[in-house]
Amino acid sequence: MYELQVYPPRGGNHRHAYELISGFIEKSHEVRVLNDPTVPGATNFPHEQLDRFLEGADILYVRIDARPVRNTLFEKAVRQARCPVVWEVNAPANESLAYSWLGGKLDLRKESPLRKLKRFVHALRKHPGIYLEESTRKSLSTKVFAHICVTRALADYARIRLAARSTLVNPNGGNPLPRASVTAEATEESRFTVLYSGSAMYPWQGLHYLNEVTARALKQDPDIQFVFCVSSDPEAIIQRSNTTIHVGLPHDQILQKIGAADVCIALYPDYPWSPWGLHNSPMKLYEYFGCGAATITSNLGQMKDLFTGRNVTLLTENTPEAILANIQAIKRNPSLKKQLQENAYRLITEEMGWDRVVEKTLKVFEEALDEAR
């Protein structure tokens, strides 16, 4: 259960669900989904057929993100299920506070006192609903065999707030492009290119950092071209002479742009309102790795946990000075760029491909079934 229509994937949540379903089917399992006629190979049931959806199921696998579980089909299904239940935890309920504390798409250092007050009031109004939602999740967790969490921060949340009896950290993955494709795409651009791929609508995408970087680069290093491949209206991006914006490109064309870029970038702010800190598992970063790209990402959360000291990506502080300095370090050092590309591609092919994510998930299902028997 995930309450999305995932094919063709239009964002990270769609990609995660689609890759798992595809992997389960490839392993010869039957997959049922609720209210998603798009996904190839799965059997779809409409909302009103929840009983049929659950009847005879071996495992109920439920995606939990910032959307409510309380008083929804998610709650009804978990309470009604007669099979083991496993949760895939992608966000705590307090993720809705991102819009309060990050001020929408605005950089907080530039906000007015009125904006700050509105932000505070918005957060204040959210807290009662968050409390009720978390109470429901904790109640339902008594029926959950295991919580599969995409980051260590979310495993802490599941263990402490939801009283989970078993947690597994299973980060997002990526699909490696064939080596020949990676090499071919790398010759497309003539200028030194920095690429961002993803959404332009969420406040945790770090676009305000990139706006500052493009302004600084225009003065200090005008040869650098910034390319934004976004899925929706790019109002959060400031158009400058060194920026190119593509909206709604097909996924294969985005992969071509990634493969042709000199640097790909994934920046995230910290979450000061949350006891769990930055809890995201950045899908775009693993997609970059699968294309053999040299990358720069924030020295926070899962990126710091997984990649410190591994020379897979450059970890940066979230300041325009530090971000631009890391871009220039790759620009001036072709051997560093090549090393990052090779290490990132190897990581996806050997450790963090979607096939590994599927295998770890199925292992949890097997353990749940063994206990049920």
Secondary structure, DSSP 8 states (H G I E B T S, - for coil): ---S--SS--SHHHHHHHHHHHHHHHTT---EEES-TTSTT-EEE-GGGHHHHHTT-S-EEEEE-SS--TTSHHHHHHHH--S-EEEEE---GGGGGHHHHTTTTS-GGG--HHHHHHHHHHHHHHHHHHHHHHHHHHHHHTTEEEEEESSHHHHHHHHHTS--S-EEE----B----HHHHHHHTTS-SS-EEEEEE-SS-GGG-HHHHHHHHHHHHHH-TT-EEEEEESS--TTS---TTEEEEES--HHHHHHHHHH-SEEEE-----TT-TT------HHHHHHHHTT--EEEESSHHHHHHHTTSSSSEEE-SSHHHHHHHHHHHHH-HHHHHHHHHHHHHHHHHTSBHHHHHHHHHHHHHHHHHHH-
